[in-house]
Structures are given as C-alpha cells and as structure tokens.
Amino acid sequence: MASTHSGNHGALRQLKVCGIVMVIGYVGLFCLLQSPAIWYSLRPDPIRSLFPDVFRPINAAFPLRWVYLDRAQNFALIMAPMYLAVVGLITIPLLYLLKRLSRPGALMRADKKPVLWAIFGFTLLIMFVLLFERGLLSSDIYSNVWYTRIWVQYGASPFAHLPNEFPPDPEGAIYWVGWQQQPLVYGPAWLVISAASYKIGQLLGGSFSALLLSSRLLTDAAHLLNAWLVWSITGLILASRRPGLAHTSRTLRIRSYRPLSLGGLRARSWKVRTVRATRYVGNEDFRLQTAALLFYLWNPLLLVEFAGNGHNDVLMLTFVLLAVWLHLRGRWPLAALALGVATLVKLPAIILVPGYLWLLLWEGVRAAQGQRLAGGVWRGARALAIMFAAWVVFYAPFWDGPSTLLPLVSGPASRIYTHSLADALWWNTPELLANVLRVTHGREDFMDSVRQFLAANLRIGFLVLLGVIALLMTWRARTFSRALTAWGWLAIAAIMAQGWFWPWYVSWAVAPATLASSRRLRNTALVFSISSLLQYVEEQILSQHFKLFFDWSGVFIMAPPLVYFLFSWLLEAWRSRRAYSFSTNQTEQLRSETLGQPEPAR
C-alpha cells in the first residue's frame, strides 16, 4: 500500500512538472508573438490597450528589431527553430502524461481533488497568458465581432449586409476585418450567443477592445465547459461498460506491474493482486477520465486556437458534446436539438447528423426487440424534425428568402483553394503535367487550361470520395461506441477533402477522438493537431524564403497524420496475420499430438 501511495504522489508531481513546462512553452509563444513576423496579418491585438500601465514595460522589454521584424528578412528564419521549440514544450509534456496514464494503476481516485485542481489551475494560467498576446495567428475574431455589431448596433442582418456597408468605428476596427465584402457564413445560433457576449463588452466600456476581450473570454468559458462535458461523458461511458460492478462488494484478481531490484538493476514483473471491485473500478475509471480530460483540455491546438485566437468552433463543439451527453442520459430528443443547434453555430457539424440519425434508427430497432423497423425509422424521423424545427426558429428573425442561406455555400471555402491537398494538386499538377508531356509551345495556355479544369472538378471529386468514406464509416456505426469512432474518422476525412483548410478545423476531429475507443483515431487526431500548428511557421516564415513550403503547404500539413494512419494500419494487419499464423501452427501441433501422429514438417 505504501509503494502504491508513493507512486501515486509521484504521478501527481509529474503532472505538476509537466504543467509547469507547458506554461513555460506558452510564455515562449507569448514572446514570439511580440514579433509581427508570424502574425497572419499586421493587426495588433488591442486588448492590451485596456491595460496600458501593465503592458508598457512588457513591450519595452523587447528590442525594436524584434517588435518590428519583417518576415521577408533572413533574420526572420530564426523564428522557425524557436517556434518548433515552443511546440515541443507545449506538446511533449502532454504526450508523456498520456503515455503514463495508459498504464493501469497510474492514478488513485483518492487524489481526485488535487489532480483536478492542478489540471484546471494550469489551464487557467495558460489561458491568462494567451489572452494578452500582442498579435494573433488569425484575424477571424475581428470579423466575428464586426458581424455581431451589424446586428446588435445597427439592427441589420449580417446574412444580407456586408461589413463595408457601415461606417467605421472610432478605433478603425473595420480595417482589421479580413472579409469586408463577405456576408456572415456562420449560423444564427452563433450570432445569438455572440450578441450576448457583445452586450457584456458594452458593459465593459463598449470599445472594440472591450468587445474583443468579452468575445475571447466567451471562447475560454466554452473550452472549460467542453472539458467538463468530456469528463462527464467519459464517466457515463465507463459506467455503461461496467453495469453494476461499481456497486458490488466482491473481489477481483488483477495483474499489475511491480518494480524489482536485482543487483542494482531495476526491472518489472507481473504480480497478481486481489482487490475490491469498487476500489479497482473507481481507480481505473478515474485514470481513464483524467486521460480523456487531458487529451482535450491540454491539446495544444485547442489552447492556441480557442484560448489564443478565439475561434467560434469551440461553441460548435460545445453543442456537439452536449448532444453526446444528453444521448447517454437517455434524452435523445434533446440530443437531436443540441446537434441541430451545433449546425446553426457552424455548418460543418452537419457531417455528424446522418450518423446520428442512423444510430437512432438502430437503437429504435433494438428497443423494439428487433421486431419493428418502423420504430427505428420513426425515432430518426422525429429527431430530423426536431433539427429542422431548430433551423426554422433560429433563421426566422433573419429570413429574407432563400438568399439568406446562400452565404453558407458561397463563402471563400467554396471558391478558393488554400493549405489543402486539393490546393497542392490545383497549384502543382499543371506544371508537373507540362513537364511530363514536354509541353514547350503554348506552355502557359496549357497550364491555365489544366488549372481551370481542376478548379471546376477537384471539389466534386473530393466530395464524391468523402461521400464514399462517409457511407462506409456510417454503415457499421450501429452502436454508440462505433458511432463515436465513425464521427472522428469522418471529421478527419471532411477536413482533408476540403479545398480550404485552416488549423482550427482539426478541432472537429479532436472532440469525437477524445471519447472514442479507437487508439489509432486518437493518435491520428493528435498528430494532425501538431502538424497543423506547424502551418503558421511554414506559411508565414519558411514560405517567404523557400518556395517548396508555399507550393506544397497542404502536403506538409496533412502528410504526417496520413502516414501515421497508414503505418499503424499496416502494422496492425501484420501483427494480426502473424498472430493468426502462430495460432494455426499451435492448433496443428496440438491436433497432431492428440492423434499420436508426428508433427507435420514446416
């Protein structure tokens, strides 16, 4: 018992050490973002203007060459290794903790309070650091606040009116908006929530700086709420897998590692222990819940994009996780409503709707003991009707004919290729094809015609491929566990099939991967999170000096998760084949010995 207690305190100490290292990494990111070289564009975050006496000495601590660094200068290349070091500091501690928590007995439920205090304490500290960055890696939050201003302050619909139709505010915030001639591409549910945040910003003074502060505090709160939902959902999933076991008083015989000391060398061996079921189940459930919480809450991509850049994808995930939580509690009509609202925050959540309806259909069939398919169809139809009703209610105040929905399908993502596999094909295939065919006369015209053909057909081809993947993944997702896994893979496929990619899109896959039972899915989502974070230094710094990073940016981002997925799949297939071959040989040997015949030659 003493060694177990000591080992558990060791795990808590390691959690705190990893938290400190991550805080140092985010402070390093704070320092990097003092330089505009890595910003998406030259728009300093004005939140600091609310606290001039605090940040004036911080700004003065950095040399002017760094504060005004031009990314086109050769000196800016120093940013690349520094950024990689920061990514290592915010990623490696999480990987270590997840590896440690994969071992049974790594944490004891008795230390639940100090563990959770440490996790959320470090999270709040990291959020505080990211809240006051000088520059952001994305300008979307400026546009989001301005769209909200169109509705709240001017009483107009941002689905029908453009930001440049309205006069600039005293701070000139309109000039920070990235899409001044683009109507709102998000849903009315996001607009309603953002309006509440806007009202809070008005109470803080009403300046654009205060509005940005309230908007970023909203995303911080949503990320923390999502963490609680992940914790609760994981607990519900674990309880459903062990029905009644947590309340029994019987004992279990389990195998666990114990350290051995042999002549000064340390090794590990198996030891059989007898424990009470309640204690064992409680400890293991707490370990798995903590691992899921860390996977989501400390994911470096989510912290950078939600706590740092303030992307509203976090609100979409809030309703997706709320739908999962409600479904596990047996309230599927409310779960359907929550999933419908998620699509009204941001449309990509709609990729989860067919899979959920399919799951409801089969759950309805099983509830009727397999005797009535109509019961499952009726349940799915009611869920679809609830989602449709949510669309009607939220869009009613803004409805101005079918053109109200046009921005959802006509935004930049449907017109422009950037940072994606489709972008790499669209940009590089014409030149590669011209080289292979040795086109010299009319080379530019040939390349333009090929690029026009790709522009018209690449999206269609990727959508067809996505549809096939969605059908294959959803067909087998007839149970809740399989549905979560299917959602994760479908989200990754949807992200890669787009012609338009930005790092925060990967968060769509992180949420279901956190809850799914597939280790390959979780690891793929984690690799994708890290590779997408590298886009910023590749696009802003390296592409300015090396054309390779500009031409093949989508490949550099998406190749690591694809390579990991392929390698892990092939490795698992090889191991399964090897295990099957070994089992077959053992069976043949046993049969020969039973019949008294000699072992067959190999």
C-alpha positions in Angstrom: 0.0 0.0 0.0 2.8 2.4 0.8 4.5 1.9 -2.5 1.2 2.5 -4.4 0.6 5.6 -2.4 4.1 6.8 -3.1 3.8 6.0 -6.8 0.5 7.9 -7.0 2.1 11.0 -5.4 4.9 10.6 -8.0 2.3 10.8 -10.7 0.8 13.9 -9.2 4.3 15.5 -9.0 4.9 14.6 -12.7 1.6 16.2 -13.6 2.6 19.4 -11.9 6.1 19.4 -13.6 4.5 18.8 -17.0 2.1 21.7 -16.3 5.0 24.0 -15.4 6.8 23.1 -18.6 3.7 23.7 -20.7 3.2 27.1 -19.1 6.8 28.0 -19.9 6.1 26.9 -23.5 3.1 29.2 -23.8 5.1 32.1 -22.3 7.6 31.4 -25.1 4.7 31.7 -27.6 3.7 34.9 -25.9 7.3 36.2 -26.5 7.3 35.0 -30.1 4.1 36.8 -30.8 5.7 40.1 -29.8 7.0 40.0 -33.3 4.6 40.6 -36.2 6.6 38.2 -38.4 4.4 35.2 -37.5 1.1 37.0 -37.4 -1.5 36.3 -40.0 -1.5 40.0 -40.8 -0.4 43.2 -39.2 -3.2 43.7 -36.7 -2.0 44.1 -33.2 -4.4 42.7 -30.6 -5.9 45.8 -29.0 -6.8 44.2 -25.7 -3.6 45.5 -24.2 -4.8 49.0 -24.7 -7.2 48.4 -21.9 -4.2 48.0 -19.5 -1.5 50.4 -20.8 0.3 50.7 -17.4 0.8 46.9 -17.3 1.9 46.2 -20.8 4.0 49.3 -21.5 7.0 47.9 -19.6 6.5 44.5 -21.1 6.6 46.0 -24.6 9.7 48.0 -23.7 11.5 44.8 -22.6 11.7 43.5 -26.2 14.2 45.0 -28.7 12.7 47.1 -31.5 14.2 44.9 -34.2 12.1 42.1 -32.8 8.9 44.2 -32.3 9.1 45.3 -36.0 10.7 42.2 -37.5 9.9 41.8 -41.2 9.3 38.2 -42.2 11.0 38.7 -45.5 14.3 39.3 -43.8 16.8 36.5 -43.5 17.0 37.1 -39.7 13.3 36.1 -39.5 14.4 32.5 -40.2 15.4 32.3 -36.5 11.7 32.2 -35.8 11.4 28.7 -37.2 13.6 26.8 -34.7 12.2 29.0 -31.9 8.6 28.1 -32.9 9.5 24.4 -33.1 10.9 24.6 -29.6 7.7 26.2 -28.3 5.6 23.5 -30.0 7.8 20.9 -28.3 7.4 22.5 -24.9 3.6 22.5 -25.2 3.3 19.1 -26.8 5.8 16.7 -25.2 4.5 17.0 -21.6 1.0 16.1 -22.8 2.4 13.1 -24.8 4.3 11.9 -21.7 1.2 12.2 -19.4 -1.0 10.3 -21.9 1.6 7.6 -22.1 1.8 7.3 -18.3 -1.9 7.3 -17.9 -2.2 4.4 -20.3 -0.8 2.1 -17.5 -3.3 0.6 -15.1 -2.9 2.0 -11.5 -1.3 5.2 -12.7 -3.7 7.3 -10.6 -5.8 6.7 -7.5 -9.3 8.1 -7.0 -8.3 9.3 -3.5 -6.2 12.1 -5.2 -9.0 13.3 -7.4 -9.2 16.7 -5.9 -5.5 17.7 -6.1 -5.3 16.2 -9.6 -8.2 18.2 -10.9 -7.0 21.4 -9.1 -3.7 21.0 -10.8 -5.1 20.4 -14.3 -7.6 23.3 -14.2 -5.2 25.6 -12.4 -2.5 25.3 -15.1 -5.2 25.6 -17.7 -6.4 28.9 -16.3 -2.8 30.1 -16.1 -2.2 29.2 -19.8 -5.4 30.9 -20.8 -4.4 34.1 -19.0 -1.1 34.1 -20.8 -2.7 33.6 -24.2 -5.4 36.2 -23.6 -2.8 39.0 -23.7 -0.8 38.1 -26.7 0.3 41.1 -28.7 -0.7 39.6 -32.1 -2.9 36.7 -33.2 -2.4 33.9 -35.6 -5.8 34.6 -37.2 -7.9 37.7 -37.9 -11.3 35.8 -37.8 -12.2 37.2 -34.3 -12.1 40.8 -35.7 -14.6 39.8 -38.4 -16.8 37.9 -35.9 -17.1 40.9 -33.6 -17.9 43.2 -36.5 -20.7 40.9 -37.8 -22.2 40.9 -34.4 -22.0 44.7 -34.3 -24.0 44.8 -37.6 -26.9 43.1 -35.9 -26.7 44.4 -32.3 -25.8 48.1 -33.0 -27.2 48.7 -36.5 -30.2 46.3 -36.4 -29.3 44.8 -39.8 -28.9 41.2 -40.8 -25.2 40.2 -41.3 -26.5 37.5 -43.7 -27.7 40.1 -46.1 -25.4 43.1 -45.4 -21.6 43.4 -45.8 -19.2 44.9 -43.2 -18.1 47.7 -45.6 -21.6 49.0 -45.8 -21.4 50.5 -42.4 -19.3 53.4 -41.1 -16.0 52.7 -39.3 -15.9 52.9 -35.5 -13.5 55.4 -33.8 -10.9 52.7 -33.4 -10.9 51.9 -37.1 -11.8 48.3 -36.4 -13.4 47.8 -39.8 -9.9 47.9 -41.3 -9.0 44.9 -39.2 -11.8 42.8 -40.7 -10.5 40.2 -43.0 -13.7 39.8 -45.1 -15.2 43.2 -45.6 -17.2 42.2 -48.7 -18.4 38.8 -47.4 -21.7 38.2 -45.6 -21.8 36.1 -42.4 -21.0 32.4 -43.1 -21.9 31.1 -39.6 -25.3 30.3 -38.3 -27.9 32.4 -36.4 -27.3 30.4 -33.2 -23.7 31.6 -33.1 -25.0 35.2 -33.8 -27.3 35.0 -30.8 -24.6 33.8 -28.4 -22.1 36.3 -29.8 -24.7 39.0 -29.2 -24.8 38.1 -25.5 -21.0 38.4 -25.4 -21.3 41.7 -27.3 -23.6 43.1 -24.6 -21.1 42.2 -21.9 -18.4 44.0 -23.9 -20.6 47.1 -23.9 -20.8 46.9 -20.2 -17.0 46.9 -20.1 -16.9 50.2 -21.9 -18.1 49.4 -25.4 -14.8 50.0 -27.2 -13.8 47.5 -29.8 -11.0 46.4 -27.4 -13.6 45.6 -24.7 -15.7 43.7 -27.3 -12.7 41.6 -28.3 -12.0 40.9 -24.6 -15.5 39.7 -23.9 -15.5 37.5 -27.1 -12.3 35.8 -26.2 -13.5 35.3 -22.6 -16.5 33.6 -24.1 -14.3 31.1 -26.0 -12.3 30.4 -22.8 -15.5 29.7 -20.9 -16.7 27.4 -23.7 -13.5 25.5 -23.7 -13.7 24.9 -19.9 -17.4 23.9 -20.3 -16.4 21.4 -23.0 -13.8 20.0 -20.7 -16.4 19.3 -18.0 -18.6 17.7 -20.7 -15.7 15.4 -21.7 -15.2 14.5 -18.1 -18.9 13.7 -17.5 -19.3 11.9 -20.8 -16.3 9.7 -20.2 -17.7 8.8 -16.8 -21.1 7.8 -18.3 -19.4 5.7 -21.0 -17.3 3.8 -18.4 -20.3 3.3 -16.2 -22.2 1.8 -19.1 -19.4 -0.6 -19.8 -19.4 -2.0 -16.3 -23.0 -2.1 -15.2 -23.4 -2.9 -11.5 -19.8 -3.6 -11.0 -19.1 -0.4 -9.2 -21.7 -1.3 -6.5 -20.7 -4.8 -5.8 -18.6 -5.9 -2.8 -16.9 -8.9 -4.4 -13.2 -9.0 -5.1 -11.2 -9.1 -8.3 -7.9 -10.7 -9.1 -5.9 -8.4 -11.4 -2.4 -8.4 -12.8 -0.3 -5.3 -12.4 3.3 -4.3 -12.8 5.6 -4.1 -9.8 9.3 -2.9 -9.8 12.0 -5.4 -8.9 15.6 -4.7 -7.9 18.1 -7.2 -9.0 21.7 -6.4 -8.1 21.2 -2.7 -8.6 19.3 -3.2 -11.8 15.6 -2.3 -11.9 13.2 -4.5 -13.9 9.4 -5.1 -13.9 7.4 -8.3 -13.4 3.8 -9.2 -13.2 2.2 -9.5 -9.8 -1.3 -10.9 -9.1 -3.3 -8.8 -6.6 -6.6 -9.2 -5.1 -8.6 -6.0 -4.7 -12.2 -5.0 -4.1 -14.1 -4.3 -7.3 -15.3 -0.9 -6.1 -11.8 0.3 -5.4 -10.3 -1.1 -8.7 -13.2 0.2 -10.8 -13.0 3.6 -9.2 -9.3 4.0 -9.7 -9.3 2.8 -13.3 -12.3 5.0 -14.2 -10.6 8.0 -12.7 -7.4 7.2 -14.6 -9.3 7.0 -17.9 -11.4 10.1 -17.2 -8.2 12.1 -16.4 -6.6 10.9 -19.7 -9.6 12.0 -21.7 -9.7 15.3 -19.9 -6.0 16.0 -20.6 -6.3 14.9 -24.2 -9.0 17.5 -24.8 -8.2 20.3 -22.4 -4.4 20.4 -22.9 -4.4 19.7 -26.6 -2.0 22.4 -27.9 -4.1 23.1 -31.0 -7.2 23.7 -29.0 -5.5 26.0 -26.5 -3.8 28.0 -29.2 -6.9 28.3 -31.4 -9.6 28.7 -28.7 -7.8 30.5 -25.8 -5.4 32.3 -28.1 -7.2 33.1 -31.4 -10.8 32.9 -30.1 -12.3 30.8 -32.8 -16.0 30.0 -32.6 -15.5 26.4 -33.5 -15.4 25.8 -29.7 -19.1 26.8 -29.4 -20.0 24.3 -32.2 -18.1 21.6 -30.2 -20.0 22.6 -27.0 -23.3 21.7 -28.6 -21.9 18.5 -30.2 -20.6 17.4 -26.8 -23.9 18.4 -25.2 -25.7 16.2 -27.7 -23.5 13.2 -26.7 -24.0 13.9 -23.0 -27.8 14.1 -23.4 -27.9 11.0 -25.6 -26.0 9.0 -22.9 -28.6 10.1 -20.3 -31.4 8.8 -22.5 -32.7 12.1 -23.7 -32.2 11.7 -27.4 -34.8 14.3 -28.4 -32.8 17.0 -26.6 -29.7 15.5 -28.0 -31.1 15.9 -31.5 -32.0 19.5 -30.6 -28.4 20.2 -29.4 -26.9 18.7 -32.5 -29.2 20.8 -34.6 -28.1 23.9 -32.8 -24.5 22.9 -33.4 -25.1 23.1 -37.1 -26.6 26.5 -36.5 -23.4 27.7 -34.9 -21.2 26.4 -37.7 -22.3 24.3 -40.6 -19.6 21.6 -40.6 -21.4 19.9 -37.6 -23.9 18.7 -40.2 -21.5 15.9 -41.2 -22.4 14.3 -37.9 -26.2 14.4 -38.5 -26.5 11.3 -40.8 -24.5 9.1 -38.5 -26.6 10.2 -35.5 -29.9 9.5 -37.3 -28.5 6.1 -38.4 -27.6 5.4 -34.7 -31.1 6.4 -33.6 -32.7 4.1 -36.2 -30.8 1.0 -34.9 -31.4 1.9 -31.3 -35.1 2.2 -32.0 -35.0 -1.2 -33.7 -33.2 -2.8 -30.7 -35.7 -1.1 -28.3 -38.5 -2.8 -30.2 -36.5 -6.1 -29.8 -35.8 -6.2 -33.5 -39.4 -6.8 -34.4 -40.3 -3.4 -35.9 -38.0 -1.5 -38.2 -40.7 1.2 -38.3 -39.9 2.1 -34.7 -36.3 3.0 -35.5 -37.4 4.9 -38.6 -39.9 6.8 -36.6 -37.3 7.8 -34.0 -34.9 9.0 -36.7 -37.7 11.0 -38.4 -38.6 12.7 -35.1 -35.0 13.6 -34.5 -34.7 15.1 -38.0 -38.0 17.0 -37.5 -36.5 18.5 -34.2 -33.4 19.6 -36.0 -35.4 21.2 -38.8 -37.6 23.0 -36.3 -34.5 24.4 -34.7 -33.4 25.8 -38.1 -36.8 27.4 -38.7 -36.9 29.0 -35.2 -33.3 30.4 -35.4 -33.5 31.6 -39.0 -37.0 33.2 -38.7 -35.8 36.6 -37.4 -33.3 36.9 -40.3 -35.2 35.3 -43.1 -35.2 37.2 -46.4 -35.9 34.4 -48.8 -33.6 31.5 -49.9 -30.8 34.0 -50.4 -30.4 34.0 -46.6 -28.8 30.6 -46.8 -26.6 31.5 -49.7 -23.6 32.6 -47.6 -23.4 29.1 -46.2 -22.5 27.6 -49.5 -20.9 30.5 -51.3 -18.2 31.6 -48.9 -14.5 31.7 -49.5 -14.2 28.0 -48.7 -16.3 27.1 -51.7 -14.3 29.3 -54.1 -10.6 29.4 -53.0 -8.0 26.6 -52.6 -5.6 27.1 -49.7 -3.4 24.9 -47.5 -5.1 21.6 -48.6 -4.4 18.5 -50.6 -6.7 19.9 -53.3 -4.7 23.2 -53.2 -1.4 21.3 -53.8 -3.0 19.4 -56.7 -4.6 22.5 -58.2 -1.3 24.5 -58.0 1.3 21.9 -58.9 -0.4 19.5 -61.3 -0.4 21.8 -64.3 3.4 22.3 -64.2 4.1 18.7 -63.4 1.9 17.6 -66.3 3.5 20.1 -68.7 7.0 18.7 -67.7 5.9 15.1 -68.2 4.4 15.8 -71.6 7.3 18.1 -72.5 5.0 21.0 -73.5 7.0 24.0 -74.7 4.8 25.7 -77.3 1.9 27.4 -75.5 3.0 26.2 -72.1 1.3 28.9 -70.1 -2.0 28.4 -72.0 -1.8 24.6 -71.4 -1.2 25.1 -67.7 -4.0 27.6 -67.4 -6.5 25.2 -69.1 -5.4 22.4 -66.8 -5.8 24.6 -63.8 -9.3 25.7 -64.9 -10.3 22.1 -65.4 -9.0 21.2 -61.9 -10.8 24.2 -60.4 -14.1 23.0 -61.8 -13.7 19.3 -60.9 -11.4 18.9 -57.9 -14.0 19.8 -55.3 -16.5 17.5 -56.9 -14.0 14.6 -56.9 -13.1 15.1 -53.3 -16.8 15.4 -52.3 -17.5 12.1 -54.0 -14.6 10.5 -52.2 -15.9 11.9 -48.9 -19.3 10.6 -49.6 -17.9 7.1 -50.2 -15.9 7.3 -46.9 -19.0 8.6 -45.0 -21.1 5.7 -46.3 -18.6 3.1 -45.4 -17.9 4.6 -41.9 -21.5 5.1 -41.1 -22.9 1.8 -42.3 -21.2 -0.1 -39.4 -21.8 2.6 -36.8 -24.9 0.9 -35.4 -23.8 1.2 -31.7 -22.9 4.3 -29.8 -19.2 3.3 -29.5 -18.9 2.7 -33.2 -20.7 6.0 -33.9 -18.1 8.0 -32.0 -15.3 6.4 -33.9 -17.1 6.9 -37.2 -17.6 10.6 -36.3 -13.9 11.0 -35.7 -12.7 9.4 -38.9 -15.4 11.2 -40.9 -14.3 14.6 -39.4 -10.7 13.9 -40.4 -11.9 12.9 -43.9 -14.0 16.0 -44.3 -11.1 18.2 -43.2 -8.8 16.7 -45.7 -11.3 16.7 -48.5 -11.9 20.4 -48.4 -10.2 22.8 -50.7 -9.9 25.3 -47.9 -8.1 24.4 -44.7 -7.0 26.2 -41.5 -5.5 24.6 -38.4 -8.5 25.1 -36.1 -10.6 22.8 -38.4 -8.8 19.9 -36.8 -10.7 20.6 -33.6 -13.7 19.0 -35.3 -12.0 15.6 -35.1 -10.4 16.1 -31.7 -13.7 16.1 -29.8 -15.0 12.7 -31.0 -11.5 11.2 -30.9 -11.3 12.2 -27.2 -14.4 10.0 -26.4 -13.9 7.2 -29.0 -12.3 3.8 -28.1 -10.0 3.8 -31.1 -6.4 4.4 -30.2 -5.5 4.9 -33.8 -8.1 7.6 -34.1 -6.8 9.4 -31.0 -3.2 9.3 -32.2 -4.1 10.4 -35.7 -6.0 13.4 -34.3 -3.1 14.2 -32.1 -0.6 14.0 -34.9 -2.9 16.2 -37.0 -3.1 18.7 -34.2 0.6 19.1 -34.1 1.2 19.1 -37.9 -1.5 21.8 -38.3 0.2 24.0 -35.7 3.3 24.0 -37.9 1.4 25.6 -40.7 1.9 29.1 -39.2 5.7 29.0 -39.3 5.6 27.2 -42.7 3.3 29.8 -44.3 4.5 33.0 -42.6 8.2 32.4 -42.4 9.5 29.5 -44.4 7.4 30.1 -47.5 8.9 33.6 -47.7 12.3 32.1 -48.2 11.7 28.6 -49.6 9.2 28.1 -52.5 8.7 24.4 -51.5 6.7 25.4 -48.4 4.5 27.6 -50.5 3.8 25.2 -53.3 3.2 22.1 -51.1 1.8 23.6 -47.8 -1.2 21.2 -47.8 1.0 18.2 -48.1 3.3 19.3 -45.3 0.2 19.7 -43.0 -1.7 16.5 -43.9 1.1 14.0 -44.7 2.0 13.3 -41.1 -1.5 12.1 -40.0 -1.9 10.2 -43.2 1.5 8.5 -42.9 0.8 7.6 -39.2 -2.6 6.2 -40.1 -1.2 4.1 -42.9 1.8 2.8 -40.9 -0.3 1.9 -37.9 -2.9 0.1 -40.0 -0.3 -1.9 -41.9 1.5 -2.7 -38.6 -1.8 -3.9 -37.0 -2.5 -6.0 -40.1 0.9 -7.6 -40.0 0.6 -8.4 -36.3 -2.9 -9.9 -36.8 -1.6 -12.1 -39.6 1.4 -13.2 -37.6 -0.8 -14.0 -34.6 -3.2 -15.9 -36.8 -0.3 -17.9 -38.3 1.0 -18.7 -34.9 -2.4 -19.8 -33.6 -2.9 -22.0 -36.7 0.5 -23.7 -36.2 -0.2 -24.3 -32.5 -3.6 -25.8 -33.4 -2.0 -28.1 -35.9 0.7 -29.2 -33.4 -2.0 -29.9 -30.8 -4.1 -31.9 -33.2 -1.1 -34.0 -34.3 -0.1 -34.8 -30.7 -3.7 -35.7 -29.9 -3.9 -38.2 -32.8 -0.5 -39.6 -32.0 0.9 -38.5 -35.3 4.3 -36.8 -35.9 4.3 -33.0 -36.2 3.9 -32.0 -39.9 7.1 -30.6 -41.5 7.2 -26.8 -41.8 
